[in-house]
């Protein structure tokens, strides 16, 4: 029996739908990949022959647009794709904020600078489809061997490239992110140093060693509350309460007030001494909005560099010279590490410490902890009691008695 040839499935079908005047022909096109029929669309035609011609034109235009899009996808370079990528109104930034992730202008500026100065000079003319894990890994290795930038900076550049290419995948320009398969460099970070409690007492026990009482108050606030530099610079008069501070803002250079890092809005308790120092600053300087304003510009805070310069000058007066300070890696941010360590060493629950410092996770809180031998007094006490125990644990009637001896 002779088989009839299989007729090809038509790419579309047309049918009429009633309307107030004449019936209108609609068309349903088949997806060329799956063969499934798509939703019906109006041809705007009242005659079948006209509707068929409309469908043929639609197929031709669609095929041409698809070919052009494919051609563009084939040849688009990283430089073309990354143009305006880090603008606040870009697809990347808007998507990140829509998903409730932080996306500060400062972060975008730094990423744009890294892209412009380090990534585009190497990869700007390369087509997205030609980027491979091997090429990117070779670039990372070359940066490390040249030694002109630190391993930590190399990782930041890799992450910046990874972010761009990740968005290119989401936008359909490439099918996978080649930078995602490249391992970051093992960076040996420099551990942040902190002052000892004795050094803090010498630094802040007497305000007379400070040329400006405001800088004394700024450092007192940082040590006792753990507020970040930007949060202190962005502190407004209205957020200073009798028994606490509402941390609601941070100052971003070039853009002004913004929410604190990771949106860590919180209430931080303050002592009578801190409140008295803040009250004196308010009474003497009469700020309008920004508490620690710069000169006659009451809407702009004291600069970061000037705050650091005054701190380093005070450290010299208590005997910590520049060489030692740099060796110990002590900066203004060390105050935040100091408070985190102090609170944990005194038995404050980690959850409360994170509420005060605004840390997002236990891992970050641990990163800020720098225990010294003196912080392990309770361990030494247990060790001492252990040495007073009988030579054999078998002399105790039950394990609970061993526990009692250790308490």
PyMOL commands that set and color helices and strands:
alter all, ss='L'
color gray80, all
select helices_A, chain A and resi 48-75+78-81+91-98+105-123+128-130+133-146+151-170+178-181+197-204+207-209+213-225+229-233+237-239+261-263+272-285+304-317+322-328+334-345+350-357+362-367+373-387+393-395+399-406
alter helices_A, ss='H'
color red, helices_A
select strands_A, chain A and resi 12-17+24-29+41-45+244-247+250-252+256-258+266-269+293-294+297-301
alter strands_A, ss='S'
color yellow, strands_A
deselect
rebuild
show_as cartoon
